[in-house]
Amino acid sequence: MDQMEEELLQDFDHCKAEHCHTSDCDRRKTVREAKLKGNLLTRLNRVEGQIRGIKGMIEKDVYCDDVLNQISAAQSALSSISKLVLENHIKGCLVKRIHAGEDEVIDELLATIRKMLK
């Protein structure tokens, strides 16, 4: 865990949430299961490596089609990560907030989905 992550966790120490938490905090937080969090971080690290590779390809003047294929692969990987986060959000945060009477979460989700579909 890096320093920024530790600082964020310290900021949320006063927020004792099982999953998603929105009240009594300046910021919202989602506590993810260790397995899911590890999976997401592994995938993000892979995408980070792909992006560095694409940068290197540009620096080495690699053929455009090859660069575009790598960009497409990175976008696909990010899309998969996005779907996992969305699924977790719907099954966890959304359900809990609706049960708590926080129906505004539906409008938040719709706005997020609109952004994802652009």
Secondary structure by P-SEA (a helix, b strand, c coil): ccaaaaaaaaaaccccccccccccccbbbbbccaaaaaaaaaaaaaaaaaaaaaaaaaaacccaaaaaaaaaaaaaaaaaaaaaaaaaaaacaaaaaaaacccaaaaaaaaaaaaaac
